[in-house]
Amino acid sequence: MKKVLVIDDSKLARTAIKKVLLALEYEVVGEAIDGLDGLQKCNELNPDLIIEKISPYPWVGRQQFKKPYSTIWNE
């Protein structure tokens, strides 16, 4: 089962996304409310997949994960 982290500032959106993922038999291992929270939880939870809003303040989209991911997976 793939582990998923959901990042969105809207609780309603996170809840809806979680319901869809659970119905598709994904394991939602965590939720985050912004990019900083998402990065911290990514380091803690080591998800297989991240679903995020395009620009979760305070960082914009994938920029927040580019460097940390390369550090985590030694790319």
Secondary structure per residue as TSV (DSSP state, phi and psi in degrees):
chain	resnum	aa	ss	phi	psi
A	1	M	-	360.0	130.6
A	2	K	-	-76.9	136.2
A	3	K	E	-91.4	132.1
A	4	V	E	-124.5	139.4
A	5	L	E	-111.5	129.1
A	6	V	E	-108.3	124.9
A	7	I	E	-121.2	117.0
A	8	D	-	-163.6	144.9
A	9	D	S	-78.8	-11.8
A	10	S	-	-97.3	118.9
A	11	K	H	-60.7	-38.4
A	12	L	H	-60.4	-45.1
A	13	A	H	-65.1	-44.3
A	14	R	H	-60.0	-41.8
A	15	T	H	-64.1	-44.0
A	16	A	H	-64.1	-44.7
A	17	I	H	-63.0	-42.6
A	18	K	H	-59.3	-43.2
A	19	K	H	-61.3	-42.7
A	20	V	H	-64.8	-46.6
A	21	L	H	-62.5	-42.7
A	22	L	H	-64.1	-37.9
A	23	A	H	-64.9	-28.9
A	24	L	T	-90.8	9.6
A	25	E	T	67.2	34.4
A	26	Y	-	-91.9	153.8
A	27	E	E	-99.3	111.7
A	28	V	E	-84.0	107.7
A	29	V	E	-90.0	-12.6
A	30	G	E	-175.3	166.1
A	31	E	E	-132.4	148.6
A	32	A	E	-136.9	151.2
A	33	I	S	-99.2	-13.0
A	34	D	S	-158.8	179.9
A	35	G	H	-62.2	-41.5
A	36	L	H	-64.2	-45.8
A	37	D	H	-62.2	-40.6
A	38	G	H	-63.0	-42.2
A	39	L	H	-64.4	-43.5
A	40	Q	H	-61.2	-45.7
A	41	K	H	-69.9	-31.4
A	42	C	H	-62.2	-44.1
A	43	N	H	-65.6	-35.4
A	44	E	H	-75.4	-42.7
A	45	L	H	-98.7	-19.4
A	46	N	-	49.9	59.7
A	47	P	-	-71.6	157.4
A	48	D	S	-82.2	-27.1
A	49	L	E	-142.2	141.5
A	50	I	E	-122.8	128.3
A	51	I	E	-113.1	120.8
A	52	E	E	-139.0	155.9
A	53	K	-	-66.4	149.1
A	54	I	S	-57.3	-39.7
A	55	S	S	-133.8	73.1
A	56	P	-	-76.4	105.1
A	57	Y	T	-50.4	142.1
A	58	P	T	-92.3	-2.9
A	59	W	S	-110.2	163.9
A	60	V	-	-107.5	115.7
A	61	G	T	49.0	-137.4
A	62	R	T	-71.2	-12.0
A	63	Q	H	-55.8	-35.8
A	64	Q	H	-66.0	-25.9
A	65	F	H	-101.6	-12.0
A	66	K	H	-56.1	-56.7
A	67	K	H	-69.4	-50.7
A	68	P	H	-57.6	-39.6
A	69	Y	H	-64.6	-41.0
A	70	S	H	-65.5	-30.4
A	71	T	H	-73.4	-42.7
A	72	I	H	-64.0	-46.2
A	73	W	T	-103.1	11.7
A	74	N	T	51.7	45.0
A	75	E	-	-92.1	360.0
